[in-house]
Amino acid sequence: MTQAAIQLKGISKAFGTVQANRDINISVAKGTIHGIIGENGAGKSTLMSILYGFYKADAGQIFINGQPTIIPDSQAAIRAGIGMVFQHFKLVQNFTVLENVILGAEDGPLLNASLTKARKVLMDLSREYELDVHPDALIQDLSVGHQQRVEILKALYRQADILILDEPTGVLTPDEADHLFRILRGLKAQGKTIILITHKLREIMETTDNVSVMRRGTMVDTVKTAESTPESLAELMVGRKVLLEVEKKPATPGEVVLSVQDLHMRDEHGVERLKGISFDIRAGEILGIAGVSGNGQSELLEALGGFGAATGVITLKGQVLPLSGPQANGQSRREAGIAHVPEDRQHLGLIMDFAAWENTAFGYHNDAKYQKNRLFMDNEALRADTAAKMATFDVRPPIPALAAKHFSGGNQQKLVVAREIEQDPDLLLIGQPTRGVDIGAIEFIHKQIVALRDAGKAVLLVSVELDEILSLSDRIAVMFDGQIMGFADPETTNERALGLMMAGVAGKA
């Protein structure tokens, strides 16, 4: 029987009245890739934070390679051979790769010796594991995928034999995710033990040897991946059968809601990001925008949502919208009937230190139902409204006074989606709607988007997940280098045809 690299026995952890982990037992075999899945708020990240020394368990024991181990902080975890790559990277943006790798692991006060030693080790590790990162590159100049590789290099440089990855593909393109999993398989072949926390069942099925399922702070089961199916794992996660395919009737498009003609946009450095974009969206239609991240999709959402100056013509239900000046802002767009779920919920969708009830008012605070009089907002009405939204959208925990930063990523996303959809907009702009969201929440959010379409609203969907684009969209536009390369019918196209257009090959998929 394979020796366990990690055993957790009877682990419990509470935050006030919220029981994040309850009597957790798990064993991870050495030299395997072990998945941990569960809904947002199931306690996965809390459990791994205990293993890495960020939190102290209220009860239970940790065994590393069969030895009882006390891990009071992350330095103790590193000494025990544990490394962790977080969903939100812990890198200094204006430092080089080399400087980030040795940060906190210097050999002494004089850095030259540490840098010289680290450079050779880094180059060796980079070659051995196909990490392909130059040691002198600045972090701020690297893609998200390469920044993640730096985090893995940091752990390997500290001689980690056990590597924990928390939602590692949430911000990666499909190609970057494929490369990451090649790296993980290489690490496994070298005898490393990998713990993979992810919501994506396809990644679990393709990558892991065993998978543990958590639900509401408890460990439900641990099974061999080869003996499981996506459907059985989804049911274990949620406690009920889950639809893995989007169910929707054929669209019945009506009048044009949004018309975009010859849209151009430059960034702060003068680089043209949108190069003559033109398209229409009709009532009762979902237009999906496919493309590799960084090809103008974000700028398109900014221009339509009023967060960036552009040129061209945008018409909403026959009304021309300003593209520059004081009226070209998010507040004016909302008043015109455009709701916006931004791609980055933490920086653009929420104020993390503010309570949930405050966040659900942003952009709509002038609504008459939230006003006590002309001078004051009706906070009680806001709290009651937030409680109702939390019930409808199954936000956990359902506490309107809780700060946004204390919700899991998926529940943060539900708060933003609830705020925007519940306003009954004419047009919904929604970017990366299910990034870092669990299978149950994905099903729910997809149903809300389809329901909005079926109510006769127009939806612009931006996603790097091709299966999401294919299953939700009624039409697909493919972007490359700030241009629309062509349009496709999701019923007749496939991922390969879309991939060619995403690579800059014009045509109809």
C-alpha positions as CSV (number, residue, x, y, z in Angstrom):
1,M,0.0,0.0,0.0
2,T,1.4,3.4,-1.0
3,Q,2.6,5.4,2.0
4,A,0.6,8.5,2.8
5,A,2.4,11.8,2.3
6,I,-0.3,13.6,4.2
7,Q,-2.9,12.5,6.7
8,L,-5.3,14.9,8.4
9,K,-7.3,13.4,11.3
10,G,-10.3,15.0,13.0
11,I,-9.6,18.5,11.7
12,S,-12.1,21.1,12.8
13,K,-12.1,24.9,12.4
14,A,-14.8,27.5,13.1
15,F,-14.9,31.3,12.4
16,G,-17.3,32.6,15.0
17,T,-20.6,30.8,14.4
18,V,-19.5,29.5,11.0
19,Q,-18.1,25.9,11.1
20,A,-15.7,25.9,8.1
21,N,-14.3,22.4,8.8
22,R,-16.0,19.7,10.9
23,D,-14.0,16.5,11.9
24,I,-12.2,16.2,8.5
25,N,-10.2,13.0,7.8
26,I,-8.2,12.7,4.6
27,S,-5.2,10.7,3.4
28,V,-3.1,11.7,0.4
29,A,-0.8,9.0,-1.1
30,K,2.8,9.9,-1.9
31,G,3.6,10.6,-5.5
32,T,0.0,11.1,-6.6
33,I,-2.2,14.0,-7.8
34,H,-5.1,14.2,-5.3
35,G,-8.1,16.4,-6.1
36,I,-10.2,18.2,-3.6
37,I,-13.6,19.4,-4.8
38,G,-16.7,21.0,-3.3
39,E,-19.0,23.9,-3.7
40,N,-17.9,27.4,-2.8
41,G,-17.8,27.7,1.0
42,A,-17.4,23.9,1.4
43,G,-14.2,24.4,3.4
44,K,-11.6,23.3,0.9
45,S,-9.4,26.4,1.1
46,T,-9.7,26.6,4.9
47,L,-8.5,23.0,5.2
48,M,-5.5,23.6,3.0
49,S,-4.7,26.9,4.8
50,I,-4.6,24.8,8.0
51,L,-2.1,22.4,6.3
52,Y,0.0,25.4,5.2
53,G,0.0,27.1,8.6
54,F,-2.2,30.1,7.7
55,Y,-4.9,28.9,10.2
56,K,-4.6,26.9,13.4
57,A,-7.1,24.1,13.6
58,D,-9.4,24.1,16.7
59,A,-9.0,20.3,16.9
60,G,-7.3,17.4,15.0
61,Q,-3.8,16.2,14.0
62,I,-1.5,16.5,10.9
63,F,0.8,13.7,9.8
64,I,3.5,14.3,7.2
65,N,5.1,11.1,5.9
66,G,3.7,9.3,8.8
67,Q,5.1,11.6,11.4
68,P,2.9,13.9,13.6
69,T,3.7,17.4,12.6
70,I,2.7,20.7,14.2
71,I,2.4,23.5,11.7
72,P,1.9,26.9,13.4
73,D,2.9,29.0,10.4
74,S,3.8,28.9,6.7
75,Q,7.6,28.7,7.6
76,A,6.9,25.5,9.5
77,A,5.0,24.2,6.5
78,I,7.9,25.0,4.2
79,R,10.3,23.2,6.5
80,A,8.0,20.2,6.4
81,G,8.3,20.2,2.6
82,I,5.0,21.8,1.8
83,G,4.5,24.5,-0.9
84,M,1.3,26.3,-1.8
85,V,0.3,28.2,-5.0
86,F,-2.6,30.5,-4.2
87,Q,-5.5,31.5,-6.5
88,H,-4.3,35.1,-6.1
89,F,-0.6,35.1,-6.5
90,K,1.8,36.4,-3.8
91,L,4.3,38.1,-6.0
92,V,6.0,41.5,-5.9
93,Q,5.1,43.0,-9.3
94,N,8.2,45.2,-9.8
95,F,10.7,42.5,-8.7
96,T,12.3,40.0,-11.1
97,V,11.5,36.3,-11.2
98,L,14.8,35.6,-9.4
99,E,14.2,38.2,-6.7
100,N,10.7,36.8,-6.0
101,V,12.0,33.3,-5.8
102,I,14.6,34.0,-3.1
103,L,12.4,36.5,-1.2
104,G,12.2,35.1,2.3
105,A,14.7,32.4,1.5
106,E,18.0,34.4,1.4
107,D,21.2,32.8,2.7
108,G,22.3,35.9,4.5
109,P,22.3,39.7,4.5
110,L,24.5,39.9,1.4
111,L,22.3,39.0,-1.6
112,N,24.9,38.4,-4.3
113,A,25.7,34.9,-3.1
114,S,22.0,34.0,-2.8
115,L,21.2,35.4,-6.3
116,T,24.1,33.5,-7.9
117,K,23.1,30.2,-6.3
118,A,19.4,30.7,-7.0
119,R,20.0,31.6,-10.7
120,K,21.6,28.2,-11.3
121,V,19.0,26.3,-9.3
122,L,16.2,28.2,-11.0
123,M,17.5,27.5,-14.5
124,D,17.9,23.8,-13.7
125,L,14.3,23.6,-12.3
126,S,12.9,25.5,-15.2
127,R,14.4,23.1,-17.7
128,E,13.6,20.0,-15.7
129,Y,9.9,20.8,-15.3
130,E,9.3,22.8,-18.5
131,L,8.5,25.9,-16.6
132,D,10.2,28.2,-19.2
133,V,10.6,31.4,-17.2
134,H,13.5,33.8,-17.5
135,P,15.0,34.7,-14.1
136,D,15.6,38.4,-15.0
137,A,12.0,39.0,-16.3
138,L,9.9,41.5,-14.3
139,I,6.8,39.9,-12.8
140,Q,4.7,42.8,-14.2
141,D,5.8,41.9,-17.7
142,L,4.8,38.3,-17.5
143,S,1.5,36.7,-18.5
144,V,-0.7,35.3,-15.8
145,G,0.3,31.7,-16.8
146,H,4.0,32.6,-16.4
147,Q,3.4,34.3,-13.1
148,Q,1.8,31.0,-11.9
149,R,5.0,29.2,-13.0
150,V,7.0,31.5,-10.8
151,E,4.9,30.5,-7.8
152,I,5.6,26.9,-8.6
153,L,9.3,27.7,-8.9
154,K,9.3,29.4,-5.5
155,A,7.9,26.2,-3.9
156,L,10.4,23.9,-5.7
157,Y,13.3,26.2,-4.8
158,R,12.3,25.7,-1.2
159,Q,12.5,22.0,-1.8
160,A,8.8,21.3,-1.5
161,D,7.8,17.6,-2.0
162,I,4.1,18.4,-1.4
163,L,2.6,21.1,-3.6
164,I,-0.9,22.5,-3.0
165,L,-2.6,24.4,-5.9
166,D,-5.8,26.4,-5.1
167,E,-7.9,26.9,-8.2
168,P,-4.8,27.1,-10.5
169,T,-6.7,27.5,-13.8
170,G,-9.2,30.1,-12.7
171,V,-7.2,32.8,-14.6
172,L,-5.5,30.8,-17.3
173,T,-6.3,30.4,-21.0
174,P,-7.0,26.8,-22.2
175,D,-3.4,26.5,-23.6
176,E,-1.9,27.7,-20.3
177,A,-4.0,25.3,-18.4
178,D,-2.9,22.4,-20.6
179,H,0.7,23.4,-20.1
180,L,0.2,23.6,-16.3
181,F,-1.1,20.0,-16.2
182,R,1.8,18.8,-18.2
183,I,4.0,20.4,-15.5
184,L,2.0,18.7,-12.8
185,R,2.3,15.3,-14.5
186,G,6.1,15.9,-14.7
187,L,6.3,16.8,-11.0
188,K,4.3,13.6,-10.2
189,A,6.7,11.5,-12.3
190,Q,9.6,13.0,-10.2
191,G,7.9,11.7,-7.0
192,K,6.2,14.9,-5.9
193,T,2.7,14.8,-4.3
194,I,0.2,17.3,-5.7
195,I,-3.1,18.4,-4.1
196,L,-5.3,20.1,-6.6
197,I,-8.3,22.2,-5.5
198,T,-10.5,22.9,-8.4
199,H,-14.2,23.3,-9.4
200,K,-13.6,21.9,-12.9
201,L,-14.7,18.3,-13.1
202,R,-13.0,17.9,-16.5
203,E,-9.6,18.8,-14.9
204,I,-10.3,16.3,-12.1
205,M,-11.1,13.5,-14.5
206,E,-8.1,14.2,-16.7
207,T,-5.5,14.9,-14.1
208,T,-6.0,13.3,-10.7
209,D,-5.5,9.8,-9.3
210,N,-7.9,10.2,-6.4
211,V,-10.5,12.8,-5.4
212,S,-12.0,13.9,-2.1
213,V,-15.4,15.6,-2.0
214,M,-16.3,18.2,0.6
215,R,-19.8,19.5,1.3
216,R,-20.6,22.2,3.9
217,G,-17.5,21.7,5.9
218,T,-17.5,17.9,6.0
219,M,-15.6,15.3,4.0
220,V,-18.3,13.3,2.1
221,D,-16.1,10.7,0.4
222,T,-12.7,9.9,-1.2
223,V,-12.8,7.9,-4.4
224,K,-10.5,6.7,-7.2
225,T,-10.9,9.1,-10.1
226,A,-10.9,6.2,-12.7
227,E,-13.9,4.7,-10.9
228,S,-15.9,7.9,-10.9
229,T,-17.8,10.0,-13.5
230,P,-18.4,13.8,-13.6
231,E,-22.1,13.2,-12.8
232,S,-21.3,11.1,-9.7
233,L,-18.8,13.6,-8.4
234,A,-21.2,16.5,-9.1
235,E,-23.9,14.7,-7.1
236,L,-21.5,14.1,-4.2
237,M,-20.6,17.8,-4.2
238,V,-24.0,19.3,-4.3
239,G,-26.1,16.5,-2.6
240,R,-28.4,16.2,-5.6
241,K,-28.3,15.5,-9.3
242,V,-26.8,18.4,-11.3
243,L,-27.3,19.3,-14.9
244,L,-23.9,19.5,-16.5
245,E,-25.3,20.7,-19.9
246,V,-27.2,23.9,-20.3
247,E,-30.9,23.4,-21.0
248,K,-32.4,26.1,-23.1
249,K,-35.0,26.5,-25.8
250,P,-34.1,27.9,-29.2
251,A,-33.8,31.6,-29.2
252,T,-36.5,33.8,-30.7
253,P,-34.6,37.1,-31.3
254,G,-36.7,40.3,-31.5
255,E,-35.7,43.9,-32.2
256,V,-32.1,45.1,-32.1
257,V,-31.2,46.2,-28.5
258,L,-27.5,47.0,-29.0
259,S,-25.8,48.1,-32.1
260,V,-22.1,48.7,-32.2
261,Q,-20.5,50.3,-35.3
262,D,-16.8,50.8,-36.0
263,L,-15.7,50.8,-32.3
264,H,-12.1,51.8,-31.7
265,M,-10.3,52.1,-28.3
266,R,-6.7,52.9,-27.2
267,D,-5.2,52.1,-23.9
268,E,-3.2,54.6,-21.7
269,H,-0.1,53.9,-23.7
270,G,-1.7,54.7,-27.0
271,V,-1.9,51.1,-28.2
272,E,-5.1,50.4,-30.2
273,R,-7.0,47.6,-28.4
274,L,-10.3,47.7,-30.4
275,K,-9.9,48.0,-34.2
276,G,-13.3,48.7,-35.8
277,I,-15.6,46.4,-33.9
278,S,-19.2,46.1,-35.3
279,F,-22.1,43.8,-34.3
280,D,-25.7,43.8,-33.2
281,I,-27.5,42.0,-30.4
282,R,-31.2,41.4,-30.4
283,A,-33.8,41.1,-27.7
284,G,-34.0,37.4,-26.5
285,E,-30.4,36.6,-27.7
286,I,-27.1,35.7,-26.2
287,L,-24.1,36.8,-28.2
288,G,-21.0,35.0,-26.9
289,I,-17.5,36.6,-27.4
290,A,-14.8,33.9,-27.7
291,G,-11.1,34.5,-27.8
292,V,-7.8,34.0,-25.9
293,S,-7.6,36.4,-23.0
294,G,-6.0,39.7,-24.0
295,N,-7.4,40.1,-27.5
296,G,-9.7,43.0,-26.7
297,Q,-12.6,41.4,-24.9
298,S,-11.9,43.3,-21.7
299,E,-11.7,46.6,-23.5
300,L,-15.0,45.8,-25.3
301,L,-16.7,45.4,-22.0
302,E,-15.1,48.6,-20.7
303,A,-16.3,50.6,-23.7
304,L,-19.8,49.3,-23.5
305,G,-20.0,49.6,-19.7
306,G,-18.8,53.2,-19.8
307,F,-15.4,52.6,-18.2
308,G,-13.1,53.6,-21.0
309,A,-13.1,56.3,-23.7
310,A,-13.7,55.0,-27.3
311,T,-14.7,56.2,-30.7
312,G,-17.4,54.8,-33.0
313,V,-21.2,54.5,-32.5
314,I,-23.0,52.6,-29.7
315,T,-26.8,52.6,-29.9
316,L,-29.0,51.1,-27.2
317,K,-32.7,50.7,-28.2
318,G,-32.3,53.5,-30.7
319,Q,-30.5,55.9,-28.3
320,V,-26.9,56.8,-29.2
321,L,-24.7,56.5,-26.1
322,P,-21.8,58.9,-25.4
323,L,-18.4,57.4,-25.7
324,S,-16.4,60.1,-24.0
325,G,-17.0,63.0,-21.6
326,P,-18.8,63.1,-18.3
327,Q,-21.9,61.1,-19.4
328,A,-19.7,58.2,-20.6
329,N,-19.6,56.4,-17.3
330,G,-20.9,53.3,-15.6
331,Q,-23.7,55.1,-13.7
332,S,-25.1,56.6,-16.9
333,R,-25.0,53.2,-18.6
334,R,-26.9,51.6,-15.8
335,E,-29.5,54.3,-15.9
336,A,-29.9,53.7,-19.6
337,G,-30.6,50.0,-19.0
338,I,-27.2,48.3,-19.1
339,A,-26.2,46.0,-16.3
340,H,-22.6,44.9,-16.0
341,V,-21.0,41.9,-14.3
342,P,-17.3,42.7,-14.7
343,E,-14.6,40.1,-15.4
344,D,-12.7,40.9,-12.1
345,R,-15.3,40.7,-9.3
346,Q,-12.8,41.6,-6.6
347,H,-11.4,44.8,-8.2
348,L,-14.3,46.0,-10.4
349,G,-17.4,44.3,-9.0
350,L,-17.1,44.7,-5.2
351,I,-15.4,46.8,-2.5
352,M,-14.0,43.9,-0.5
353,D,-14.0,45.6,3.0
354,F,-17.7,46.7,2.6
355,A,-20.6,44.6,3.8
356,A,-22.7,42.5,1.3
357,W,-25.7,44.8,1.7
358,E,-23.6,47.9,0.8
359,N,-22.1,46.1,-2.3
360,T,-25.6,45.1,-3.6
361,A,-26.4,48.9,-3.7
362,F,-23.5,50.0,-5.8
363,G,-24.6,51.5,-9.1
364,Y,-28.2,51.5,-8.1
365,H,-28.1,53.5,-4.9
366,N,-30.2,56.3,-6.5
367,D,-33.1,53.8,-7.0
368,A,-36.3,55.1,-5.3
369,K,-36.8,51.9,-3.3
370,Y,-33.4,52.5,-1.5
371,Q,-34.2,56.1,-0.6
372,K,-35.7,57.2,2.7
373,N,-35.7,60.8,1.5
374,R,-33.5,62.9,-0.7
375,L,-30.8,63.1,2.0
376,F,-30.5,59.5,3.3
377,M,-30.5,56.0,2.0
378,D,-32.9,53.5,3.6
379,N,-30.3,51.0,5.0
380,E,-33.0,48.7,6.4
381,A,-34.5,48.4,3.0
382,L,-31.1,47.7,1.5
383,R,-30.4,45.0,4.1
384,A,-33.8,43.4,3.5
385,D,-33.3,43.5,-0.2
386,T,-29.8,41.9,0.1
387,A,-31.3,39.1,2.3
388,A,-33.9,38.4,-0.4
389,K,-31.2,38.3,-3.1
390,M,-29.1,36.0,-1.0
391,A,-32.0,33.6,-0.6
392,T,-32.8,33.7,-4.3
393,F,-29.2,33.2,-5.4
394,D,-28.2,30.8,-2.6
395,V,-25.4,33.0,-1.3
396,R,-23.6,31.4,1.7
397,P,-23.4,32.4,4.4
398,P,-26.7,34.4,4.1
399,I,-25.4,37.3,6.2
400,P,-26.0,40.7,4.7
401,A,-23.7,42.4,7.3
402,L,-20.7,40.2,6.4
403,A,-17.9,41.9,4.5
404,A,-17.4,40.8,0.9
405,K,-13.9,39.6,1.6
406,H,-15.2,36.9,3.9
407,F,-17.2,35.2,1.2
408,S,-15.7,32.6,-1.0
409,G,-15.0,33.6,-4.6
410,G,-18.1,31.9,-6.0
411,N,-20.4,33.5,-3.4
412,Q,-18.8,36.9,-4.2
413,Q,-19.7,36.2,-7.9
414,K,-23.3,35.4,-6.9
415,L,-23.6,38.7,-5.1
416,V,-22.5,40.6,-8.2
417,V,-24.7,38.6,-10.5
418,A,-27.7,39.0,-8.2
419,R,-27.2,42.8,-8.0
420,E,-27.1,43.2,-11.8
421,I,-29.7,40.6,-13.0
422,E,-32.3,41.6,-10.3
423,Q,-32.4,45.1,-11.9
424,D,-34.2,43.7,-15.0
425,P,-31.8,45.3,-17.5
426,D,-32.4,45.7,-21.2
427,L,-28.8,44.5,-21.8
428,L,-26.6,42.4,-19.6
429,L,-22.8,42.6,-20.1
430,I,-21.3,39.6,-18.3
431,G,-17.6,38.8,-18.3
432,Q,-16.2,35.4,-17.2
433,P,-19.5,34.6,-15.3
434,T,-18.3,31.3,-13.8
435,R,-14.5,31.9,-13.2
436,G,-13.6,30.1,-10.0
437,V,-17.2,29.1,-9.4
438,D,-18.3,25.6,-8.3
439,I,-20.5,23.2,-10.3
440,G,-23.7,24.0,-8.4
441,A,-23.2,27.7,-8.7
442,I,-22.3,27.4,-12.4
443,E,-25.6,25.6,-13.1
444,F,-27.5,28.3,-11.2
445,I,-25.7,31.2,-12.9
446,H,-26.3,29.7,-16.4
447,K,-30.0,29.3,-15.6
448,Q,-30.2,33.0,-14.6
449,I,-28.5,34.1,-17.9
450,V,-30.9,31.9,-20.0
451,A,-33.9,33.1,-18.0
452,L,-32.9,36.7,-18.7
453,R,-32.7,35.9,-22.4
454,D,-36.0,34.1,-22.3
455,A,-37.5,37.2,-20.8
456,G,-36.6,39.1,-24.0
457,K,-33.4,40.7,-22.8
458,A,-30.1,41.0,-24.7
459,V,-27.0,39.4,-23.3
460,L,-23.3,39.9,-24.2
461,L,-21.3,37.0,-22.8
462,V,-17.5,37.1,-22.6
463,S,-15.8,33.9,-21.5
464,V,-12.4,32.1,-22.1
465,E,-14.2,28.8,-21.5
466,L,-15.1,27.5,-24.9
467,D,-17.6,24.9,-23.6
468,E,-19.4,27.8,-21.8
469,I,-19.5,29.9,-25.0
470,L,-20.8,26.9,-27.0
471,S,-23.4,25.8,-24.6
472,L,-24.9,29.3,-23.7
473,S,-24.6,31.3,-26.8
474,D,-27.1,31.7,-29.6
475,R,-24.4,33.3,-31.8
476,I,-20.7,33.4,-31.3
477,A,-18.3,36.2,-32.3
478,V,-14.6,35.4,-32.2
479,M,-12.1,38.1,-31.3
480,F,-8.4,38.2,-32.2
481,D,-6.0,41.2,-31.8
482,G,-8.9,43.7,-31.2
483,Q,-10.9,42.6,-34.2
484,I,-13.9,40.3,-34.8
485,M,-12.5,37.5,-37.0
486,G,-16.0,36.1,-37.8
487,F,-19.3,34.8,-36.5
488,A,-20.3,31.2,-35.8
489,D,-23.4,29.2,-35.1
490,P,-22.9,27.1,-31.9
491,E,-25.1,24.4,-33.3
492,T,-22.8,23.8,-36.3
493,T,-19.3,24.8,-35.2
494,N,-16.8,23.1,-32.9
495,E,-13.8,24.0,-30.7
496,R,-11.3,23.3,-33.4
497,A,-12.9,25.7,-35.9
498,L,-13.3,28.4,-33.2
499,G,-9.6,27.8,-32.2
500,L,-8.5,28.6,-35.7
501,M,-10.4,31.9,-35.6
502,M,-9.0,32.6,-32.1
503,A,-5.5,32.2,-33.6
504,G,-6.2,34.9,-36.3
505,V,-7.4,32.8,-39.2
506,A,-10.4,34.7,-40.5
507,G,-13.5,33.0,-41.7
508,K,-16.8,31.5,-40.7
509,A,-16.6,28.7,-38.1
